[in-house]
Every structure is written in structure tokens, then in C-alpha cells.
Amino acid sequence: MMFFGDFIFEYPITLPSPYRINLTFYSKCCYCCIMQVTLTIIRYPKRFIYFALLAMAVHRLPLWFNKKISFYKLMGSGKNGSFDKHPDWQQWSILAVSLSSNEIIDVKENELMEQLYGSFISKWFRLFNCETWTIFLTPVEGHGYWDGRQPFGSLPKSTSFEGTVAVLTRATIRISKLASFWKNVDGVASKTLGAEGLITSFGIGEIPFIKQATFSIWKSKEAMKQFAYQMQEHTEVIRKTRQQNWYSEDMFVRFKPLKSVGTIRGSDPLAGKL
């Protein structure tokens, strides 16, 4: 979570064309379905790194054909839990927005990947002995765009929501601003993991150096704000972001975490916290 303000969104009516769902299907099912946002962190054994890279291409097709999914992103991961130039070749992620009944959140762990992403991806993860951790989220507030879309709908910029909060921050960095961006973010990124009230954080992204994102979970919105607006280095980066126009597109969204399933590096970061 870095460099942005506060946001919120509404239930989507126009679905993103690159990840389209038949609109007739959508209109018939919306009375019994809800928007479901999931982030799955996937960790491959080191000997299967080649297949982790291959999955970034191969998994696009089953996700594209999945009628429940209105938006998805396959992403790599940084090493330090924030914006990072150094990739973690073992760790990857899938962010998905889908139409689903409430029942999917209660699916057993060994069935979850198939219910969320289909049998091909589920079997792939089992074949390569992947460790997976999935968090279910409800969008609360936010603003911005992702590839010209608002995948979570149109949100209010602020609400009265308090409690444990997950924050997604993403940006497309202008090519001409890459040097300035990376020169300034390292100091903030290094202090994120030690921030008071931070539960966990993941650095994720679509394109190394250019399309970057962070996903962080905080004990409260107040703890997140304390970090964002009272740390001098962070406020200075916010100022430079606006003044120097680093991003061609950005998004900031806050979510209510609903449930987590599985482990990453042997543990569930949210165990006993929801």
C-alpha cells in the first residue's frame, strides 16, 4: 500500500470486454449472485519455477473462458512484500472478480481452487505441489482504474468502515518516469514491513518495473492511515507522485477481508485475526 488516497466502488454493470461474461447470463443471474473478489497467492517448489512462468501464459485461456469470472489478473511477485525490482520466481498470484453465490466461501480447501478457477488450474497446482493461500474480499471504498476499467465497480472515496482492512494499490508507471519512481520508492518499501498495525503485505505486478501493485492487510484503517500520512518518506513520495505525474493510471481500493483459506510459507497470515 503506497502513494495513493482513499476510494470505494459500486456493483459493476458493464463487464470488462477482455474478460467478458455473456450479459444475458449476467442479467439473469445477478438476483442470486454477488460480486466475489479473491486473491490467491501461489508458491511453487523451486524445481518447478519453469512451470510457474509457463502458467502465466497457459492459465489465461481457462480464466478467459470461465463464465463466472468478469475480471482477472495473473501476476508475479516481488521479494520484499511491496514494490520491488527483484522478483520472487517461486511466488505468483491470481486476482479474480467473479459472480458467485455465498456458498463458495464455505467450500472445503481441497475443492476451492477448482470452484474458483476451474479444474485445469486446480489440477496444475496439485501436479506441481503448489502451496496456495486465498483471501475472500468485499470492496468497501476506493478510486482509480485498471486497464481503463473499474473491475470492482464505482466506489465511494470514503466510508465509516473500520476494523481489519485490506488495501490494493496499483499503478502503471510512465516509461519516462521509471528512473525517478524506483529511485524514490525503496526507502518507503523497506519500512512497510515494520509498520505498526501491518498484518502482512505482498508485492505483486503484471509487468516488471512498469505495472506494479501492493496488497497489504492492516489491523485497522486507522493503523493504515498512520503509516500512509504520518511517515515523512511516504508523504514526500505522495507529493512527488502528484507533482511529477509518475503514473499514467492508478487505483487504490480498500476491502473488508471475509475469510482466508490455505497457507503461504507454511502459515495463514490471517489465522485468528478475522
TAMOJO-V476475 format. One line per field, one symbol per residue. ss: DSSP state (H for helix, E for strand, - for the rest). A space follows every 10 residues. Layout:
BEGIN
ss: ???
END
This chain:
BEGIN
ss: --------E- ------HHH- --HHHHHHH- ---EEEEEEE EEE--HHHHH HHHHHHHHHH HHHHH---EE EEEEEEEE-- ------EEEE EEEEEEEEEE -HHHHH--HH HHHHHHH-HH HHHHHHH--- EEEEEEEEEE EEEE-E--E- ----E----- ----EEEEEE EEE-HHHHHH HHHHHHHHHH HH-----EEE EEEEEEE--- EEEEEEEE-- HHHHHHHHHH -HHHHHHHHH HHHH--EEEE EEEEEEEEEE EE-E--E--- ----
END
